């Protein structure tokens, strides 16, 4: 990457951290990566419905960042997804959900 340096304020040995955005989607549904469970070549999410029952939903994944993935199909805005102990969840299972912030899962993930 070339950076203009007409004033010669940049000198050899200097460095900077940068984030390069290659693609961006506006108004996209996104889910934390820790909510995505891989089954073979596919991804699913475990949605907790209004009756505290698990619904396993196949997902179509779009753009991924360090922490999130665009969900092209399978989830809607406002869906509550499980983010911990995914390998123990099954479709139709009744759970006692606990709302968490990203990074606060019970299994340390």
C-alpha positions, 0 to 999 in steps of 0.5 A: 500500500502506498501512503502519500508522504509529501511533508516527510512526516513518515520515516522508516521504522514507523508503523500503524495499525489499520483495518481494511474493509473489503466489503460491507452490507447495510441492514444485514442480520448478523450473529456472533461466530460463537453462535454458529455450529458446524455440522459437516459442510453446513452451519446451524444456529440454535434459536431459543423460541418464546417457549424456551425451546431450541429450534435448530436452523440451517444457516447460509453465511455471508461476510465474516469478521473477527467476531460476527457473520452475516446471516443470509438466511436462517435467522431474523433480526431479534432471534435469540441464539444460544452461544454456549454448550452448542454440542449439547443442544438438540432440536425441541430441547427445553432450556432455561436461557440466560441473556449474556453479552458477547464473550460472557458464556458459561463455558468460557467461550 
